[in-house]
Amino acid sequence: MSIKPNISVIGGGSWATAIVKILSNNVNTIHWWVRSAETADFINKYQHNPHYLSDVSIDLEK
């Protein structure tokens, strides 16, 4: 039996975005903190970071 951990990521740059993308396939919950509320709202609405790796879609439905 495999237990998937809950993970937190702080930052909204390219590295954090890439890490969140990779982890989204392997963990139950990711808590992602970014500096700007507008960026967080954009990510929640459109499922990608508007400033870094903007063509990478992030699965927020987990």
Secondary structure, 3 states (H helix, E strand, C coil): CCCCCEEEEECCCHHHHHHHHHHCCCCCEEEEECCCHHHHHHHHHHCCCCCCCCCCCCCCCC
